[in-house]
Amino acid sequence: MFSGAWRGFLNNGRDLAVSACKMGAVVVQIAGLNHLAQTYLGDITKISGPSMQPTINKSGDLLLYETRSVRNNKLKPGNIVIVKSPKNPKETLCKRLIAMEGETVEIESPYAPGMSSQLFVPKGHVWIQGDNLYNSSDSRSYGPIPRALIIGRAFARIYPFSQAELLKDTLQYKHSKEHLEAKARYDLLIRQKMVLQRTKLSTSLVKAELHSLRAQINALKAEEEHEKLDLYTMTIILNYFADSE
């Protein structure tokens, strides 16, 4: 009787072990499929914080991202990308691509609105910025980041449901409003200066033409006076010979 109970216990244990192994295999398969999906297709991620406002809500949005663009080197300026933080690899960031390797990026001066400096993005790196330039830690503080830190390209917001939409690729947030306004005023001053210089040049040309025309008129007058003098002289000579006869 005891041996039969023991045999039943062993059978139950074996069945539980087999079931556990099967469940473990299923879990491994699911984990493997999930890893493959994340690596070769994409995934869903939650992004929160102020750095991507107004594109991404500060309270947090669920974004869909794909990885094919990263693998096939199809990323371009204006894309919204999910990246590993260059300061903390365990942290995931959402930023916008501003410049690729080999490109030159214009960096605003924090002290003189409208003025900027140029920086060359080295090979294997990209330049990223948050859409909210007033409250974003990005390449402006830690420089170009390795392209290998890019996880995928975010292309859609799926939550909140009321704001579900495809995300736009744009560079409209590349510079602050103050910088653009100051640069526009500076460009206007440059154009006005060029117009003034062209006006001065045109005035100088007109003066030169008038001077040349005046010289020609004076030359004609002198020639006319000379002809009158010759005619007067000839008249005197003729009268002289006429009186002699």
C-alpha positions in Angstrom: 0.0 0.0 0.0 2.8 2.3 0.9 4.7 1.5 -2.3 1.6 2.2 -4.4 1.2 5.6 -2.8 4.9 6.3 -3.3 4.6 5.3 -6.9 1.6 7.6 -7.4 3.6 10.5 -5.8 6.5 9.9 -8.1 4.2 9.8 -11.1 2.6 13.0 -10.1 6.0 14.6 -9.5 7.1 13.4 -13.0 3.9 14.9 -14.5 4.5 18.2 -12.7 8.1 18.2 -13.9 7.1 17.5 -17.5 4.4 20.3 -17.3 7.0 22.7 -15.8 9.4 21.9 -18.6 6.8 22.5 -21.2 5.7 25.7 -19.6 9.4 26.8 -19.4 9.8 26.0 -23.1 6.8 28.1 -23.9 8.1 31.0 -21.8 11.5 30.7 -23.5 9.8 30.7 -27.0 7.6 33.7 -26.1 10.7 35.5 -24.8 12.6 34.6 -27.9 9.8 35.8 -30.2 9.5 39.0 -28.2 13.2 39.6 -28.5 13.0 38.9 -32.3 10.1 41.2 -32.6 11.9 44.0 -30.7 15.1 43.5 -32.7 13.7 43.1 -36.2 10.2 44.7 -36.0 9.7 47.2 -33.2 7.9 47.6 -29.9 5.9 49.9 -27.7 7.5 52.3 -25.3 6.3 54.8 -22.8 7.9 58.3 -23.0 7.2 61.0 -20.5 8.8 64.3 -19.4 9.0 67.8 -20.8 11.9 67.5 -23.3 9.7 66.6 -26.3 6.8 69.0 -25.7 4.7 69.9 -27.5 5.1 66.7 -29.6 5.0 64.3 -26.7 2.9 65.0 -23.6 4.8 65.6 -20.3 2.5 63.2 -18.5 3.5 60.3 -20.8 2.6 58.8 -24.2 2.7 55.3 -25.5 4.7 55.3 -28.8 5.2 52.7 -31.5 8.7 52.4 -32.8 10.2 50.4 -35.6 13.8 49.2 -35.9 14.1 48.5 -39.7 15.1 52.1 -40.4 18.0 51.7 -38.0 19.2 48.4 -39.4 18.9 49.6 -43.0 20.5 53.0 -42.4 17.4 54.8 -43.5 17.2 57.4 -40.7 17.2 61.0 -41.6 17.1 64.5 -39.9 13.6 65.2 -38.5 13.0 61.6 -37.4 11.9 61.0 -33.8 14.2 58.3 -32.3 14.3 56.1 -29.2 17.8 56.0 -27.9 19.8 54.7 -25.0 21.1 57.6 -22.8 24.8 58.2 -23.4 25.0 58.9 -19.6 23.0 55.9 -18.4 22.6 53.0 -20.8 19.7 51.7 -18.7 17.7 54.8 -19.4 15.7 55.2 -22.6 15.3 58.6 -24.2 13.1 60.1 -27.0 14.7 62.8 -29.1 14.6 64.2 -32.6 17.4 63.6 -35.1 18.9 67.0 -36.2 22.0 66.0 -38.1 23.7 62.8 -39.4 27.3 62.0 -39.6 29.3 64.2 -42.0 26.8 67.0 -41.6 27.3 70.4 -40.0 24.9 71.5 -37.3 24.2 75.0 -36.3 24.3 75.6 -32.5 22.6 78.6 -31.0 24.6 80.9 -28.8 23.1 80.9 -25.3 24.4 84.5 -24.7 23.6 86.2 -28.1 20.2 85.4 -29.7 20.5 85.1 -33.4 24.2 84.2 -33.3 25.4 80.6 -33.7 28.4 78.4 -34.2 29.0 75.4 -36.5 29.9 71.9 -35.4 30.8 69.0 -37.7 29.2 65.6 -36.7 31.9 62.9 -36.8 31.6 59.5 -38.4 29.4 57.0 -36.6 27.6 59.8 -34.6 24.4 61.8 -34.8 23.1 65.0 -33.3 19.9 64.8 -31.3 17.7 67.5 -29.6 14.5 67.7 -27.7 11.6 69.7 -29.3 11.4 71.7 -26.1 14.8 73.4 -26.3 14.2 75.3 -23.1 14.0 72.1 -21.0 15.9 69.3 -22.7 19.2 67.6 -22.0 20.6 66.5 -25.4 23.5 66.9 -27.8 23.8 70.5 -26.9 25.1 69.4 -23.5 26.8 66.1 -24.1 27.7 66.4 -27.8 27.0 64.0 -30.7 26.0 60.5 -29.6 27.2 57.2 -31.2 24.7 56.0 -33.8 24.8 52.6 -32.1 22.7 54.0 -29.2 19.7 54.4 -31.4 17.1 51.7 -30.7 14.4 52.6 -33.2 12.3 55.3 -35.0 9.1 56.3 -33.3 6.4 56.7 -35.9 3.0 56.7 -34.0 1.4 57.6 -30.7 -1.2 55.0 -29.6 -2.1 56.5 -26.2 -3.8 58.6 -25.1 -6.4 57.2 -27.5 -7.8 60.7 -28.1 -4.4 61.8 -29.5 -3.5 58.7 -31.4 -1.8 59.7 -34.6 1.2 59.2 -36.8 4.2 61.3 -35.7 5.6 63.9 -38.2 9.2 64.2 -39.3 10.1 67.8 -39.0 12.9 70.2 -38.2 10.6 73.1 -37.1 11.8 72.7 -33.5 15.5 72.8 -34.5 15.9 76.4 -33.2 14.2 78.5 -30.5 11.7 81.2 -31.4 14.0 83.9 -30.0 16.9 82.7 -32.1 14.8 82.7 -35.3 13.4 86.1 -34.6 16.8 87.6 -33.8 18.3 86.0 -36.9 15.4 87.3 -39.1 16.1 90.9 -37.8 19.8 90.4 -38.5 19.2 89.1 -42.0 16.8 92.1 -42.6 19.6 94.5 -41.5 22.0 92.8 -43.9 19.5 93.1 -46.8 18.9 96.7 -46.0 22.6 97.4 -46.0 23.0 95.7 -49.3 20.2 97.7 -50.8 21.8 100.9 -49.5 25.2 99.9 -50.9 23.6 99.2 -54.3 21.8 102.5 -54.1 25.1 104.3 -53.4 26.7 102.4 -56.2 23.9 103.4 -58.6 24.2 107.0 -57.5 27.9 106.9 -58.1 27.4 105.5 -61.6 24.8 108.1 -62.4 27.2 110.8 -61.2 29.9 109.4 -63.3 27.6 109.3 -66.4 26.6 112.9 -65.7 30.3 113.9 -65.4 31.1 112.2 -68.7 28.1 113.8 -70.4 29.1 117.2 -69.1 32.6 116.7 -70.4 31.3 115.8 -73.8 29.0 118.9 -73.8 32.0 121.1 -72.9 34.0 119.5 -75.6 31.3 120.2 -78.1 31.0 123.8 -76.9 34.8 124.3 -77.2 34.8 122.8 -80.7 31.9 125.1 -81.7 33.7 128.1 -80.3 36.8 127.1 -82.2 34.8 126.8 -85.4 33.3 130.3 -84.8 36.8 131.7 -84.2 38.0 130.1 -87.4 35.0 131.6 -89.3 35.6 135.0 -87.8 39.3 134.9 -88.7 38.5 133.9 -92.2 36.0 136.8 -92.5 38.6 139.3 -91.4 41.1 137.9 -94.0 38.6 138.1 -96.8 37.6 141.7 -95.9 41.3 142.6 -95.8 41.9 141.4 -99.3 38.7 143.0 -100.5 39.8 146.4 -99.1 43.3 146.0 -100.7 41.8 145.7 -104.2 
